[in-house]
């Protein structure tokens, strides 16, 4: 009899402890996840030679500077494991001249980017405190506010630059770290296939000049998010 009472008491205590334990709220179909991040955009750039009136200048190339800025994204959960994320942000970059006849010209372009990115994500542990995910998608980058800057050789009356927009693939890996049922900390890394051609007018005494650049940035972010 005592053993039976002990067993019943043990089961009762275990049941109360289970009921008292916090229930982890998993991501579910129909959830919206909104994240704000501080990001560093770090281009892994390569470029062609700078050409004047169609003639490449030997040994020349350009670089692309880093930028630290903010990013906002919205994820809609299609399923507890699958989501679609729209990433919004803007960054500003300088383009320094390198090598050959333009080695001492400094930054020759300043421009901003508007690169909306859409990815399909897979979330591995939607009901855990640590919720890693991967994503693959497409990026469109629009360059705007382009300016010829730096060297007086470039910054001459009537000098202009226009940069082509681009389409490319995007990949990401990241994780959400649960704070409570609705709030979480986020860390995320993206690689974006991004390229452009910069078209100059009235520079270096030439009617036209251009350079092709593969920008291909790594984007490192950390921030906070909320589920709705």
Rosetta silent file (secondary structure, phi, psi, omega in degrees, C-alpha in Angstrom):
SEQUENCE: XXXXXXXXXXXXXXXXXXXXXXXXXXXXXXXXXXXXXXXXXXXXXXXXXXXXXXXXXXXXXXXXXXXXXXXXXXXXXXXXXXXXXXXXXXXXXXXXXXXXXXXXXXXXXXXXXXXXXXXXXXXXXXXXXXXXXXXXXXXXXXXXXXXXXXXXXXXXXXXXXXXXXXXXXXXXXXXXXXXXXXXXXXXXXXXXXXXXXXXXXXXXXXXXXXXXXXXXXXXXXXXXXXXX
SCORE:     score description
SCORE:     0.000 S_00000001
   1 L     0.000  -45.866  179.175    0.000    0.000    0.000 S_00000001
   2 H   -62.042  -39.388  179.444    2.795    2.410    0.940 S_00000001
   3 H   -64.372  -38.564  179.440    4.620    1.560   -2.303 S_00000001
   4 H   -66.163  -42.650  177.936    1.452    2.315   -4.296 S_00000001
   5 H   -62.517  -38.990  179.623    0.983    5.642   -2.515 S_00000001
   6 H   -64.646  -41.481 -179.661    4.654    6.482   -3.149 S_00000001
   7 H   -65.460  -43.023  179.304    4.285    5.685   -6.855 S_00000001
   8 H   -63.615  -40.975  179.677    1.127    7.789   -7.144 S_00000001
   9 H   -64.342  -41.287 -180.000    2.827   10.679   -5.324 S_00000001
  10 H   -63.520  -42.680  178.788    5.876   10.466   -7.593 S_00000001
  11 H   -64.664  -38.562  179.806    3.694   10.512  -10.702 S_00000001
  12 H   -64.940  -43.587  178.681    1.752   13.477   -9.358 S_00000001
  13 H   -63.685  -43.998  179.562    4.936   15.459   -8.650 S_00000001
  14 H   -61.549  -40.705  179.727    6.340   14.621  -12.074 S_00000001
  15 H   -65.490  -40.989  178.460    3.098   15.748  -13.730 S_00000001
  16 H   -64.837  -40.578  178.404    3.095   19.033  -11.824 S_00000001
  17 H   -63.661  -39.590  179.805    6.729   19.691  -12.772 S_00000001
  18 H   -65.691  -42.198  179.301    5.930   18.979  -16.419 S_00000001
  19 H   -67.269  -32.333 -178.590    2.953   21.343  -16.363 S_00000001
  20 H   -79.271  -18.150 -178.230    5.042   24.021  -14.665 S_00000001
  21 L   -70.050  141.505  179.055    7.852   23.765  -17.238 S_00000001
  22 L   -65.871  138.023  177.479    7.853   26.494  -19.906 S_00000001
  23 L   -90.855  123.726  179.307    6.550   25.343  -23.291 S_00000001
  24 L   -75.575  122.193 -179.811    8.865   26.320  -26.147 S_00000001
  25 L   -83.242  113.526 -179.358    6.825   27.986  -28.871 S_00000001
  26 L   -79.007  156.023  168.482    7.961   26.635  -32.237 S_00000001
  27 L   -63.265  139.833 -178.565    7.837   28.574  -35.476 S_00000001
  28 L  -131.915  160.400  175.559    4.606   27.655  -37.244 S_00000001
  29 L   -54.102  132.304  179.342    3.050   28.098  -40.682 S_00000001
  30 L    96.292  -11.399  177.486    1.748   31.656  -41.020 S_00000001
  31 L   -69.244  145.937  168.845    4.233   33.253  -38.590 S_00000001
  32 E  -108.634  131.179  175.646    5.971   36.500  -39.551 S_00000001
  33 E  -114.800  120.945 -179.240    9.547   36.992  -38.311 S_00000001
  34 E  -114.007  126.566 -177.121   10.855   40.561  -38.450 S_00000001
  35 E  -124.688  140.702  169.563   14.575   41.176  -37.886 S_00000001
  36 E  -118.055  131.651 -176.225   16.686   44.311  -37.623 S_00000001
  37 E  -129.943  152.082  161.156   20.437   43.901  -37.993 S_00000001
  38 E   -94.430  127.400 -174.764   23.647   45.886  -37.956 S_00000001
  39 E  -124.945  152.479  168.151   25.603   44.606  -40.957 S_00000001
  40 E  -114.419  121.458  178.807   29.071   44.916  -42.429 S_00000001
  41 E   -96.529  112.594 -172.783   29.154   44.714  -46.225 S_00000001
  42 E  -119.006   95.090 -177.936   32.597   43.402  -47.191 S_00000001
  43 E   -64.227  140.645  172.487   33.140   43.171  -50.986 S_00000001
  44 L  -109.373   65.431 -163.730   35.325   40.372  -52.358 S_00000001
  45 L   -83.880  152.431  166.200   35.847   42.364  -55.534 S_00000001
  46 E  -137.002  153.430 -178.459   37.723   41.788  -58.779 S_00000001
  47 E  -142.375  161.504  171.766   37.782   44.161  -61.727 S_00000001
  48 L   -80.109  177.924  169.741   38.797   44.499  -65.344 S_00000001
  49 L   -70.293  149.843  172.183   41.302   47.062  -66.523 S_00000001
  50 L   -74.002  131.238  179.765   40.025   50.614  -66.826 S_00000001
  51 E  -114.528  143.110  175.456   39.572   51.407  -70.523 S_00000001
  52 E  -114.610  121.494 -178.330   39.636   54.800  -72.254 S_00000001
  53 L    47.987   39.715  176.285   37.749   55.060  -75.526 S_00000001
  54 L    88.222   -4.959 -178.240   37.895   51.257  -75.770 S_00000001
  55 E  -104.474  113.088  179.512   41.637   50.923  -75.016 S_00000001
  56 E   -64.975  140.781  177.012   42.467   49.115  -71.702 S_00000001
  57 L   -90.954  121.048 -174.963   45.113   50.789  -69.520 S_00000001
  58 L   -57.812  134.790  173.504   47.800   48.264  -68.602 S_00000001
  59 L    76.713    4.647 -176.914   48.015   47.266  -64.928 S_00000001
  60 L   -92.787  153.800  172.993   44.911   49.188  -63.843 S_00000001
  61 E  -164.579  178.410  176.383   42.032   47.974  -61.680 S_00000001
  62 E  -134.606  160.959  174.472   39.661   49.267  -59.001 S_00000001
  63 L  -115.816 -178.330  176.656   38.591   48.209  -55.510 S_00000001
  64 L  -140.663  128.548 -176.664   35.389   48.596  -53.473 S_00000001
  65 L   -77.701  159.002  171.835   35.304   49.768  -49.840 S_00000001
  66 L   -73.502  165.268  171.323   33.463   48.114  -46.926 S_00000001
  67 E  -150.584  140.144  173.861   30.428   49.696  -45.305 S_00000001
  68 E  -109.675  126.825 -173.918   28.684   49.209  -41.961 S_00000001
  69 E  -152.106 -164.984 -179.944   24.970   49.990  -42.015 S_00000001
  70 E  -115.464  157.791 -177.911   21.551   48.644  -40.952 S_00000001
  71 E  -141.423  145.279  177.044   19.313   46.020  -42.549 S_00000001
  72 E  -127.252  135.562  177.526   15.660   45.051  -42.130 S_00000001
  73 E  -139.085  156.499 -177.761   14.151   41.745  -43.201 S_00000001
  74 E  -129.370  124.487  177.713   10.773   40.015  -43.167 S_00000001
  75 E  -115.665  130.074  173.771   10.329   36.228  -43.126 S_00000001
  76 E  -109.045  125.545 -177.555    7.004   34.508  -43.775 S_00000001
  77 E   -84.342  112.853  176.726    6.849   30.888  -42.590 S_00000001
  78 L   -76.497  -22.461 -174.696    5.327   28.667  -45.276 S_00000001
  79 L  -162.438  164.455 -177.772    5.741   25.670  -42.958 S_00000001
  80 L   -61.339  -22.384  178.241    7.330   25.195  -39.538 S_00000001
  81 L  -104.991  -19.632 -172.740   10.651   24.442  -41.313 S_00000001
  82 E  -114.912  135.525  177.599   10.351   26.538  -44.493 S_00000001
  83 E  -143.006  159.793  174.704   10.232   30.308  -44.840 S_00000001
  84 E  -116.164  127.439 -175.722   10.627   33.047  -47.456 S_00000001
  85 E  -117.278  131.740  171.612   12.727   36.064  -46.454 S_00000001
  86 E  -106.847  123.174 -175.018   12.828   39.530  -48.050 S_00000001
  87 E  -110.101  126.941 -177.551   15.975   41.458  -47.103 S_00000001
  88 E  -124.380  139.974  177.687   16.044   45.251  -47.389 S_00000001
  89 E   178.798  177.066  176.880   18.897   47.689  -46.863 S_00000001
  90 E  -148.941  141.944  179.273   21.233   50.185  -48.524 S_00000001
  91 E  -132.580  160.325 -178.312   25.004   50.620  -48.361 S_00000001
  92 E  -122.278  136.289 -174.567   27.495   53.256  -49.518 S_00000001
  93 E  -138.731  145.464  169.124   30.859   52.476  -51.115 S_00000001
  94 E   -99.064  150.636  179.594   33.959   54.213  -52.449 S_00000001
  95 E  -121.114  100.451 -179.795   35.797   52.835  -55.480 S_00000001
  96 E   -82.358  144.702  174.777   39.573   53.445  -55.291 S_00000001
  97 E   -78.977  144.495 -179.024   41.794   53.381  -58.382 S_00000001
  98 E  -137.400  137.512  167.538   44.631   50.837  -58.369 S_00000001
  99 L    75.311  161.565  173.632   47.725   50.249  -60.463 S_00000001
 100 H    56.491 -143.165 -174.052   49.158   51.546  -63.695 S_00000001
 101 H   -69.959  -12.623 -176.947   48.524   55.095  -64.857 S_00000001
 102 H  -110.594   12.386 -172.080   45.752   55.672  -62.264 S_00000001
 103 L   -57.089  -32.652 -175.630   47.584   54.352  -59.168 S_00000001
 104 L   -99.838   14.931 -173.055   47.674   57.725  -57.371 S_00000001
 105 L   -84.548  -10.654 -179.933   44.163   58.917  -58.119 S_00000001
 106 L    72.417 -150.423  179.465   42.531   57.755  -54.871 S_00000001
 107 E   -74.857  126.109 -176.779   38.781   57.138  -54.739 S_00000001
 108 E  -106.069  -15.949  177.635   37.273   57.716  -58.177 S_00000001
 109 E  -138.868  143.406  164.245   33.606   56.833  -57.489 S_00000001
 110 E  -124.722  131.062 -176.642   31.218   57.134  -54.566 S_00000001
 111 E  -150.519  159.272  175.084   27.899   55.299  -54.943 S_00000001
 112 E  -112.219  154.954  176.968   25.027   53.783  -52.998 S_00000001
 113 E  -119.078  146.413  169.130   23.392   50.392  -53.500 S_00000001
 114 E  -125.099   98.449 -171.738   19.792   49.251  -53.104 S_00000001
 115 L  -114.151   67.699  177.295   20.023   45.434  -53.115 S_00000001
 116 L   -56.953  136.910 -175.389   16.665   43.777  -52.251 S_00000001
 117 E  -132.674  133.903  179.205   17.227   40.035  -51.797 S_00000001
 118 E  -118.789  125.128 -179.462   14.683   37.205  -51.643 S_00000001
 119 E  -128.061  149.832  169.982   15.665   33.811  -50.195 S_00000001
 120 E   -98.599  122.881 -173.643   13.958   30.506  -49.504 S_00000001
 121 E  -109.473  149.583  168.062   15.039   29.316  -46.054 S_00000001
 122 E  -118.155  123.482 -179.866   15.108   25.965  -44.283 S_00000001
 123 E  -100.622  118.895 -171.825   14.940   26.148  -40.460 S_00000001
 124 L   -75.987  -37.933 -174.310   16.479   23.049  -38.847 S_00000001
 125 L  -131.931   71.926 -174.840   15.163   23.344  -35.253 S_00000001
 126 L   -66.047  -13.502 -179.820   12.013   25.529  -35.251 S_00000001
 127 L  -110.678   12.705 -178.931   11.138   24.437  -31.703 S_00000001
 128 L   -98.879  168.943  172.469   14.584   24.844  -30.111 S_00000001
 129 L   -71.615  -31.409  177.360   16.213   27.661  -28.172 S_00000001
 130 E  -109.781  118.460 -169.731   18.905   27.655  -30.902 S_00000001
 131 E  -125.150   84.203 -179.539   17.312   27.759  -34.370 S_00000001
 132 E   -75.213  155.863  178.258   19.817   27.546  -37.262 S_00000001
 133 E  -151.769  161.158  171.179   18.780   28.030  -40.884 S_00000001
 134 E  -129.458  156.803 -179.734   20.171   28.218  -44.417 S_00000001
 135 E  -146.856  151.513  177.142   18.806   30.124  -47.383 S_00000001
 136 E  -141.641  136.029 -177.412   19.236   30.390  -51.142 S_00000001
 137 E  -167.313 -151.301 -173.481   17.710   32.990  -53.418 S_00000001
 138 E  -130.822  147.109 -179.795   18.102   35.879  -55.816 S_00000001
 139 E  -124.501  141.005  169.112   19.396   39.444  -55.513 S_00000001
 140 E  -120.852  126.298 -179.227   18.749   42.561  -57.569 S_00000001
 141 E  -117.109  124.085  174.651   21.138   45.461  -57.015 S_00000001
 142 E  -108.479  125.733  176.345   20.415   49.008  -58.155 S_00000001
 143 E   -95.298  135.223 -178.830   23.282   51.509  -57.942 S_00000001
 144 E  -146.800  170.999 -176.129   22.328   55.148  -57.397 S_00000001
 145 E    54.239   36.610  178.838   23.747   58.545  -56.358 S_00000001
 146 E   -69.401  135.903  179.337   26.896   57.729  -58.335 S_00000001
 147 E  -136.930  141.865  169.066   29.486   60.523  -58.231 S_00000001
 148 E   -81.306  128.123 -172.959   32.921   61.028  -59.749 S_00000001
 149 L  -133.559 -179.078  168.328   35.183   61.899  -56.808 S_00000001
 150 L    79.506 -123.452 -169.877   38.764   62.207  -55.690 S_00000001
 151 L   -55.362  139.717  174.175   41.516   63.182  -58.071 S_00000001
 152 L   -58.000  -24.367  177.728   41.239   66.499  -59.938 S_00000001
 153 L   -62.754  -35.283  178.364   41.995   64.463  -63.053 S_00000001
 154 L   -88.658  -42.328 -173.268   38.584   62.810  -62.605 S_00000001
 155 L   -82.014   69.377 -178.608   36.696   65.595  -60.885 S_00000001
 156 L  -113.551  156.780 -179.297   36.559   67.885  -63.936 S_00000001
 157 L   -53.932  131.329  178.452   33.632   69.920  -65.282 S_00000001
 158 L    84.425   -1.350  179.359   31.116   67.688  -67.031 S_00000001
 159 L   -74.020  137.913 -178.439   32.553   64.418  -65.679 S_00000001
 160 E  -143.399  159.740  174.154   29.891   61.794  -64.916 S_00000001
 161 E  -143.360  139.989  175.663   29.615   58.122  -64.016 S_00000001
 162 E  -131.904  135.077 -176.491   26.729   55.676  -64.305 S_00000001
 163 E  -114.488  132.220 -178.799   26.755   52.132  -62.896 S_00000001
 164 L   -69.899  145.774  172.343   24.719   49.248  -64.324 S_00000001
 165 L   -76.086  166.378 -178.348   22.272   47.328  -62.134 S_00000001
 166 E  -146.758  155.416  169.818   22.702   43.565  -61.712 S_00000001
 167 E  -113.535  145.176  177.562   20.921   40.287  -60.941 S_00000001
 168 E  -165.412  170.154  176.706   22.649   37.462  -59.076 S_00000001
 169 E   -80.184  157.686  175.968   22.287   34.540  -56.673 S_00000001
 170 E  -137.685  141.100  177.140   22.402   34.926  -52.897 S_00000001
 171 E  -131.632  149.679 -178.896   23.158   32.374  -50.169 S_00000001
 172 E  -146.624  156.033  170.641   22.914   32.690  -46.393 S_00000001
 173 E  -141.883  136.895 -177.111   23.486   30.846  -43.150 S_00000001
 174 E  -162.941 -174.306 -179.940   22.281   32.078  -39.792 S_00000001
 175 E  -158.433  145.309  170.630   20.612   31.326  -36.484 S_00000001
 176 E  -104.210  137.749  179.406   18.003   32.720  -34.117 S_00000001
 177 E  -116.428  112.965 -172.341   18.688   32.504  -30.363 S_00000001
 178 E   -62.620  132.070  169.422   15.487   32.502  -28.333 S_00000001
 179 L   -98.521  -50.724  172.280   14.972   35.181  -25.662 S_00000001
 180 L  -149.964 -163.251 -174.004   11.300   34.342  -25.004 S_00000001
 181 L   -59.437  -31.343 -173.884    8.320   33.082  -26.998 S_00000001
 182 L  -115.408  -23.045 -175.708    8.350   36.039  -29.400 S_00000001
 183 E  -106.924  147.619  179.895   11.769   37.754  -29.198 S_00000001
 184 E  -154.577  157.552  172.009   15.130   36.414  -30.342 S_00000001
 185 E   -94.893  144.499 -177.207   18.700   37.439  -31.167 S_00000001
 186 E  -127.806  140.887  169.703   19.866   36.799  -34.717 S_00000001
 187 E  -129.598  140.574 -169.555   23.245   36.279  -36.389 S_00000001
 188 E  -153.062  141.159  173.897   23.482   35.908  -40.165 S_00000001
 189 E  -128.607  131.749  178.314   26.073   35.676  -42.971 S_00000001
 190 E  -126.278  150.425  169.248   25.216   36.167  -46.647 S_00000001
 191 E  -122.217  130.145 -174.974   27.155   35.958  -49.901 S_00000001
 192 E  -123.136  128.025  175.576   25.738   37.915  -52.833 S_00000001
 193 L   -80.889  104.640 -172.248   26.662   37.551  -56.491 S_00000001
 194 L  -135.503  131.932  179.659   26.818   41.233  -57.506 S_00000001
 195 E  -144.527  163.243  179.073   28.455   42.903  -60.501 S_00000001
 196 E  -159.272  161.856  167.434   28.379   46.183  -62.401 S_00000001
 197 E  -119.989  125.687  177.535   29.965   48.165  -65.197 S_00000001
 198 E   -93.973  123.899 -179.059   30.849   51.790  -64.422 S_00000001
 199 E  -108.218  118.778  179.257   30.519   54.076  -67.463 S_00000001
 200 E  -101.461  151.089  170.038   32.403   57.403  -67.311 S_00000001
 201 E  -128.712  139.163  174.557   31.996   60.477  -69.490 S_00000001
 202 E    58.713   55.101  175.723   34.520   63.316  -69.882 S_00000001
 203 E  -129.801  148.039  178.088   37.358   61.927  -67.738 S_00000001
 204 L    52.982   31.685  179.555   41.118   61.853  -68.333 S_00000001
 205 L    72.287    8.509 -179.397   40.612   63.861  -71.487 S_00000001
 206 E  -107.171  153.378  177.812   38.596   61.006  -73.023 S_00000001
 207 E   -69.951  -35.459 -179.474   35.018   61.051  -74.187 S_00000001
 208 E  -149.049  153.588  176.595   34.268   57.774  -72.436 S_00000001
 209 E  -149.783  157.962  177.522   35.790   55.261  -70.062 S_00000001
 210 E  -156.082  162.109  174.203   34.561   52.143  -68.315 S_00000001
 211 E  -150.954  136.969  176.514   35.488   49.377  -65.898 S_00000001
 212 E   -94.588  134.950 -177.890   33.762   46.068  -65.076 S_00000001
 213 E  -133.084  125.679  166.016   33.599   45.108  -61.397 S_00000001
 214 E   -90.907  107.876 -175.122   32.502   41.874  -59.686 S_00000001
 215 L   -79.204  -49.089  172.260   31.575   43.231  -56.237 S_00000001
 216 L    43.499   62.775 -175.200   30.481   39.879  -54.690 S_00000001
 217 E   -79.013  147.994  160.900   30.106   41.021  -51.058 S_00000001
 218 E   -91.046  135.857 -178.641   30.040   39.001  -47.864 S_00000001
 219 E  -121.271  112.926 -177.848   27.436   40.480  -45.528 S_00000001
 220 E  -105.498  124.854 -175.811   27.925   39.833  -41.799 S_00000001
 221 E  -135.271  151.388  172.310   25.016   40.774  -39.528 S_00000001
 222 E  -144.108  140.919 -177.570   23.842   40.634  -35.931 S_00000001
 223 E  -171.842 -154.790 -176.080   20.606   41.958  -34.525 S_00000001
 224 E  -134.361  150.454 -178.890   17.281   41.276  -32.856 S_00000001
 225 E  -138.864  165.025  178.890   13.987   39.879  -34.123 S_00000001
 226 E  -139.756  141.233  175.839   10.350   39.425  -33.169 S_00000001
 227 E   -94.850  138.420  177.696    7.726   36.885  -34.178 S_00000001
 228 L  -122.814    0.000    0.000    4.229   38.067  -35.089 S_00000001
